Structure formats: C-alpha cells, structure tokens
Amino acid sequence: MKKYIFISFTLLLFVCNLKAQTGFESFLLADKNDSQQLIKAYFSPRINAFKSALNNGWYHTAKTHKPFGFDFSINLNSVVIPSNSKSFNLSGLSSINQPLGTVKTVSAVGLENSSIINVNTNINNESVSASFNAPEGNSGKYFSNTISTPIAQLNIGLSHNFDFMLRFMPEIKPNNNNESLNILGVGLKKEITNWFPSIKKLPLHISLLAAYTTMNVNYGVKDRELPSGNASGLETKNGLTAFNLNTFTLQTLVSYDWSSFNLYGGFAYNNSNASYKTLGEFKGQYEGNSNSITKNLDTTNSSKFNSNGFSSTLGARLSLRYLKIFSSYTLQEFSSFNLGVAISIK
C-alpha cells in the first residue's frame, strides 16, 4: 500500500509540473529565424532541467547484485530551477520591435506573467505588423522552483560483478491526447572493488557506471481561428511541438555499505542533446495599411539543444531488510534532489 501511495504522489507531482505550455505558438508570427530563436530560448531551461533529471538517480549503492539478484525502485528526480533561467533576453531580432535593444520575457519555467511583443515585417512588399502576449511560464502555482520527473528502474545482477539497469516511464497523457511523455533508459554498472586489495576488509565499494536515456515529450497546441477584422492573430490546426531528448552519463561511484545504512556518492561526466519540431497548420494574420494580410507560416525547421558537463552526487540509504529508502543531492548547473524507494533481493 505504501508503495502505491508513493507512486501516486510522484505522478501527482509530475502532472503538476507538466502543465500544458500554451501560447508559445504566437512566436511564429515573427520572421522564421526570429521565431526559431524565441521558441528555443523559451523552452531551453525546461529542456535543460529534464536533461539533468534523466542523468541522475541511477544508483543508491556502488555495490552490485549477485547473479540474478535484483532491485526495483521508484525514483522522483526534482530539478531546482536557477532564478536566471526564469526569463530570457534576446537581441538582434530583425522583425521584433526592440525599444531597449533586447526582448525580455519569461521562459517556460518562469513566472506566470508575460509581456507584449510587437512584430514588424513585410509581406508581398507591404509593411505589416502584429502584436501578441508573450507566453506565460509554468511557475507560480505548484512547486514553482522545481521540475519533477518520476522514473521506475529495474536493476538485475549479472556475472563478474555487473548489473544491468533498465529505467522507464510508460507513456502518460496528463492533459489531453495531444500531450504525452515517455522515458526509456539502459545502463551498466561494473563493480571494481577487487581492483583495490588494500580496501578488501572495509565495507567500501567502488564501481563504474555508464547509462543512456531517451525521453519524448509532446506539447499540444490548442486549435484557434483567425481574429475578425484587421486585428492580428494566429490560426492553428492540429498543432504539436515534439521534443526528443537523449542523455549519456559516465560515472564513478563509491559507497560505504553497512547492514542497515549506507552513504554513497559519485562523480559524473554528462552529455545531452535534444531537438524539437513544430507540426500542424499555422496561419498568421497581420495588420496592413488598410486591410489584414494573411500568410501560411513555415515551421519546417527544427532546433537542437546540446550540452555537456560534470556533476557530483552525495546520498544516503536506509535498509529495512528488503525495503530500501534513499535520497541524494546532485550538484550541477541545474542541481537536483532524488528521492526513492526500492525492493531489493540479494
């Protein structure tokens, strides 16, 4: 029963943090290059937070299982959002009115307020304009300084001090059928304690770990019609923004394991990449000199996010026979907390 309560709680946290990101499609009213920069800057902190979460929580001990031993765990990775990631500034945008030389607005993880963005461009050699409210962020209601991701993980002992690790979250659709998320990851842990005979009598374990995770996130775009009259606006049909994230981590692990308690930590190199593309039919309406002018908006290009860096982790685990309760903190650009429970055999 306690395990089901924990699973329900972690899913509740995640659903609260995966509130639908609406309004970002209005960026498409800007010229194509500008809209790509705006969308990338808007979503970049959320993508970085997800990437940090995916590389963490892989272990709660450096010790490996005996052959065919296993543990099954439910982890909640909560990434702390840096304050400087809750808004962004962009300069050099050709179609955006920038009285102060830059555009400043909230990001996808920022506060739930926004600014008005004015677009000035040309269609068929005619000067046109449009204005819209910049999209709101996702902060301000639930756990406004964190993004939480629940993950299930199965570790199975192999021969020669290896553990095979599989982590997953089946596809969930927290808001509607146009929004979904799923996670799949694999990893391998190799204990190398026997390489150091001098520590043989200590409850100390040392391991190497390599893991890869992929995550797919879809944000639906609500259908809407063009405004009446000469007003500017956007028409959307079957809109969807699809994100694909891939992360790789290589870690060195150390743990002190006693019968009912252990301390563990590690140092990691992390590499991540992500891409997004916008699908659907989008039409923009602009204010002309006398009448409104419409055009189909091009969303064919996708953007890529790449990052790499190092992180360090420190954690503790309480062992109640087969039940393990663990928590850790990882220091990195987007630092994170990990909390989990596991059932462990052998």
N, C-alpha and C positions, 0 to 999 in steps of 0.2 A: 504494500500500500504506500509506504513512504517513497518508494522509487517512482510510482506513478504520480504522486504529488509533485515530486521534483521535476519530472518530465513535463507535466502540465505547467509548472511555474516557469520553466525555461522557455517553453513555447510561448507563453504569455508575454514574457519579456521581449522575445524576438518579434512577435507580432506588433507590439507597441512601438518597437524601433523601426519596423518596416512599413511605417505609414506611407501611403501612396505619395510619390513625388509628382505633383501636378504643377502645370504652368510652365515647365521648362521648355515646352514646345514653342512658346512665344518667341524664344531666341531665334527661331528660324525666319522671322520677319527681317532680320538683319541680313546683309550680304553673306554669301555662303562661307567665306573664310572667317568672317566675324562671328557668325553663329556657331561654327565649329569651336572656336576659341572660348566662347561664352559657355557652351554646354560642357566642354572639357573642364574649365575652371570651376563650374558649378558642382559637378559630380566628383571631381578629383579627391576631395577629402573623404567622402564616403567610400570610394573605391580603396583608398589607402587604408582606411580603418578595417574594411573587410579583409584586405590582404594581410594585415597584421594579425587579425584573429585566426586566419587559416593556418599560419605558420606556428601557432602556439598550442599548448595543451596536449602535445603528443605523448607525454610521459609523466609518470609520478614516481618513478624509481629508475635507476640505471641498471638494476638487476633484471636479467632475462628469466623467462619461464623455463621449466624443464620441458622436454619434448611432449607435445600435446597438452601442456598446461595452457591456461588462457585466462584472460580477464575481459569483461565487458563493462564499458563505462559510458556515462553521460556527462559531457562537459559543457560548461557555459563560459565562453570567452567574451569578456566585456572590455572593449577598447575605449580608452579615455581620449576624448576629442580635445586637442590643443585649442586654446582660445583663438590663436591666429589663423585657424582653419575654418572658422565660422563665417568668414566673409572673404571676399577677394577683390583685388583691384586689377584692371586691365587698361592698358594704354595702346595707342596706335591702331585703334579700330576705325576703319575708313567710313563706315556707314552709321556709326553711333555718335550722336551729339554728346561731346565731352567738354563742358564748360571749364572744368578744372583740369583737363588734360587726361583724366582717367575715368573709368566706370567703376564704381564701388557698389556692391550689393551682397546679399547673404549667399552662402553656399548651401548645398543640400543638407548640411549638418548644422546650419546656423539658426538664428532666432526666427520666430515666425512673424517677421515683418519684411517689407520689401520697398524698393524704390521704383520710380517711374523711369523707363528707358525710352528715349526718343530716337527713331531711325530716320535718316535722310538718305535716299538713294535715287537711282534713275531707272526707269522702265521705258523702253522704246524712246529714248532721248527726252523723256519728260521727267522733271523733278517731282518726286513723290515723298510722302512722309508717313510714318506710323508711330504710334506710342502704345506702350503696354506696361502693366505692372510686372516687375521682375518676380520670378517665382519665389515662394516662401521656402524657408528651410524646414527642417524636421524637428527642431529643438523647441523647448518651451513647455511641453506637456508631460511627457513621460521620460524620466531618466535622461534629462536634457544634455548631460555631459558624456554619455556613453553610447556605444552601439554594441549590442549583444548578439552573439551567434551561438545557438546550441548545436552540439555535434555528438553523435553516437560513435563509439570506437570499439573495435574488437582486436585484441592482441592474442596471437597464438604462438606458443613456443615451438621452435624447430630444433634440429640437432646442431651441435657445435656452437652453442650459446647465441643463437639467432632468434629473434622474434619477428614475425610478420605482423604488420599493423594495417588494419582497414578502418577508415573512418567514413561516415556517410550521414547524409540527411536526405531522406526521400523528398521528392518534390512536394512543396506545400504552396497553397494559394491563399494567402492571408486576407486579401481584399476582394478580389474577383478573379474570374477565369483568365483575365489578361495579365495578371501579375503572378509570378511564381519564382521559386528559388529552389535549387538543389545543390548538394555538395557530395563529392566523391574524392577520396584520397587514399593513397597507399604509401607504406613506409617499411623500412627495415632497420632493426636495431641489432647491433653486434656488441656483446659484452667482451671487453678486453682486459678484465681484471687480472687474468692469469698471465698477462704480459709483464706484470709487475710483482715478482715473487716477494718483495720486501713488505707488501701490504697484505699478504695472504691471511694473516691472523686477525686483521681488522674487519669490522662489519662495513667495509668500504667497497663500493662497486663503481666501475668505470666502463662507459660504453660510447660507441659511435652510433649516430642515427642519421639516416637520410630519408626524406619524405617528399612526396609530390601531391598537391591537391588542386582540383579544379572545381570551380563554382560558376553556376549560370544563374543570372538574375534578370528577370523581365519586368519592366515597368509599363503598365498600360497607359495609354493616352486617351482621355475621355473624348468621345465624338462631340463636335460642336459645329455650328453653322456660321457662315459669314454674317457680320452685322449688317443692319439695313442702312440705307442712305450712303453718305460719303465717309462714314466712320471707318477707321482702320481696324483690322482684326484678322482672325485666322479661322479657316475651316479645316477640320481634321476628320478623317475616316479610317477606322481600323489601325490606329496608331499604336506603335510599340517601340520602346527602346530596350534593346537586348545587350546585356553585358556578359562577357566571358572573362573570368579571372583564373590565372594559373600561377601557382606558387611552388617554389622549391626551397627546402631548408636542409642544411648540413650542420649537425650539432655534435658537440662533445658533452657528455653527461657524467655527473658524479652524484652518488648518493651514499649516505650513511643509513643503513637499514638495521633497526633493532626489531624486536618481536612485535611491538605494538605501536611503534612510532618511527618515522624516518624523516630526514632532511634531504632535499635534492636540489640540484641546480644544473645549469648548463650555459654554454656559450655557443652562439649560432651565427652562421652566415646565411642570409635570406635573399632570394632573388624572386622577383614577381613581375608579371606582365598582365595587362588587361586590355581589352578592346571593347568598343561599343559601336552599335549601328542603330539607326532610326529607320523603322519600317512603317509603311502606311501611305495614305494620300493626304497631302498637306497643300492648302492653297492660301495665299496671303492676299489681303485687301489693303490697299494703300490710299491715302488721301491725295488726290491730284489737284490740279489748278481749278478745275470746275467739277469734275466727276471722279468717282472712285475708280481705281485701276486694280485689276486682279492678275495674279500670275501663279502658276504651279511652282511649288518650292522644291528644290533639289536636295534630297537627303542621302544621296548615294554614298558619299564618303563616310568612312568610319575613323574614329580616333583611337590612339593607342596610349597606354599608360605603362611606363616601365620604371622599376625601382629596384635597388639592392642596398644592403646594409647589414649591420651586425646588431645582435641583441644578446642580453644576458638575463637569466631566469633564476629565481630563488623560490623554493616552495617547501611545504611540509605535508606529511600524510599521516593520518591516524588509521591504524589497522584494528578492526574488531572481528577477528577471525577471518571469515571470507569477505566481509564488507570493508571497503576502503573509502575513506573520505579525505579529499585532498584539495589544496589550494595553492596558487602560486602567483607571483608578480613578475612580469617581463618588462624590462627597461629597453625602450627603443624610441624611434621618432613618435609613433603612436603607441604609447605604453598600454599594457593590458593586464587585467586580472583574470585568473582562471579558477573556476570552482567546479568540483565534480565528485561523483560517487562511482564506485566500481565494485563488481563482484569478481573475485579473483580465486582461481583454483591452481594449486601447485606453483 
